[in-house]
Structures are given as C-alpha cells and as structure tokens.
C-alpha cells in the first residue's frame, strides 16, 4: 500500500505553458490522495525562498525536500535536516564564482545570489525569476547552480571531487554535496515518519529525479521528461499538460476507481483453502502479508483458487513466498485455476518451481450428437 508520494515541481507538478500553474486534474488527484491519508511531499531543486512564489499553496503538502534533498522542511517549512557543501569544496566554487568564467548561482536557506547574467542564464531560467547579484550573509550554501556553455559542463564534472553535478536542463546544472541528493532527502524523511521505501511513489521529469526513482517503491516519469529519466522509471505517464499525474495515479489505482483484492478462506483441519479475487500488487500485497501468521497458524498445506486473480506483481510474489517460508519445507502451496497472464508471471519469475501450479484444466470433450431424422409434416 502506498503511504507517501514525492513530487518534483517544474515540469512534473507545475507546468509553465501559458503561465506557471498546476493542472487542475493534478490538484484534484493530490487532494484525493490527501483525503485517503497518503502523505504528499515536494521533492525539488527549488530553494525554500522560492516555495512561496510557486502555485502550490492550495495543496496540503506534509513536507518539502528542497535543493535536491539538501535542505528538508516540515509542513510548516521549518528545517529538520540539511547537508550544505563542505568548506573545502565551497572555497573552490567561490573562487569560480568570483572569476565569472561560468554563470553561477549560490543558494542558501534564505537567499540566493548570482555572479553575472548572460544569454545562457536568461534562456535557461525563463520563465523563472533571475536573482539579483548580491552577497549572502555568511549562511551555509546548500546548492549551487551553473549555466555552462560548450565543454564547461565536462570541466565541472571532472573538477569537483566532493560534489555531485546533475542536469535539470541542457544548460542548467545543480551542484550539491556528494552523498546528498533527492534519494538521501527522501530517506531522511522516511526515517523521520517511519514509512518503508516500498510503500512510496515518486514523480519526476529531469535527470536530477533519477536518484529519487532508485529509492522509492514506484518511480513515475512524465511523458515530457528527459529520455534518461524515462529509462530509469518504472512507469512513463502522459505529459504534464495531458493529465500525466492523474493518469499515473489512476493507472496504479490510487485515485478513481480501482480493482481491489479480496480473499475468502476455509479451513479443513491442517489444510487451508483460499480464493483470491482482484489484483495482488504493491498496494494490496502488504495487507495480505500482514495476515499470513494468523492465516497459517496450524496449517501445513494451502490450496489457492486463482480463477479470479487478474494480476500478480513482485510484492504479490513476495507475499506468496512468505507463506511458503512460514509453512516450511514440509508444507506446500498449490495454485489452481491459474489464468494465462498470471501463469506467465509465475513462469518468468521462476515461482512455478517454488510453488505447485496445477496444470490448466483440460477442456471438456464435445458432447456426442445423434443424427436426427428429418422432420415429417403431416399432409393435408
């Protein structure tokens, strides 16, 4: 069951087509998630100072992981964790900032400063506001942005030993402390609230969202996203302006109508008969897994009727595996009336050699027919 969803901002949640806005379908979908008790968390490269400028104020977020997870804020936008760039690496970056060979933007908790603006900066930041060229008041620097041209990106990648450089556009780079990133920010938040990683989902469109996909249970790339981001995702949805977030949440059954999972059980001594109906997937399998100790108490053999089981995911397989482990080597699980799609999943995963899968029922023979005599009609 999904308990927390993480959302990148620009290009994922906020569209800039025709002015910055969150698609109405996304607003409705996120409110539905909130009403179901699913936590909503911003996971963005944006700074805390920019949050108030974004059209997300009507969405009830539970936390804000800003600056690519380097500065984590609670729902009241109070910092609870952070990872600034270390002093040694910052000294080098500040020297580059002062040299003005590459446009660079310093970002602290409360302010931003840019060394100079050129066409690359203006084209990259459009339609974002360009910060003024002013000094920060000695506050820690959690992130720098660079706007390189030509081979300057390669130079930065090779130069910085203790920072990670990721792209959010062709000419926009984020520079953060090595060992940080959206994945680290998410992990800190999950530790704080006690939610396991497999019960989470993340949405993104840029290359800086790829680390997020590595840690969440389900990674969703927007249709308008970078090709590398799509390749790293578990699912690619529609474009942001084509209701991409809503369609993905509907695909996974988190909003709107969803096929549920249920089971019926009947005990006969040490044998348990189960009938599965619906989808045994990442949303429903954990609920079944929680019931395993109670269901299998005193049971040695399980027979599961899968005639109405329409889908089985990896977490569904793990729930079945936990049942087999609970039974031990002397117990058995037999799956019968398995549909073609579910049977294929069992074969591909190798679970047909772990569990007993009954062969498909043989078709009934055609009923024998006896030629009938032609009907006769009485003459008049």
Beta strands, then each sheet from edge to edge (+ up, - down):
strand 1: 4-7
strand 2: 39-43
strand 3: 63-66
strand 4: 71-74
strand 5: 79-82
strand 6: 103-108
strand 7: 112-114
strand 8: 141-147
strand 9: 163-169
strand 10: 172-177
strand 11: 200-204
strand 12: 218-221
strand 13: 235-236
strand 14: 262-268
strand 15: 271-280
strand 16: 301-312
strand 17: 332-336
strand 18: 356-357
sheet 1: 5+ 4- 3+ 2+ 1+ 11+ 12+ 13+
sheet 2: 7+ 6- 8+ 10- 9+
sheet 3: 14+ 15- 16- 17- 18-
end
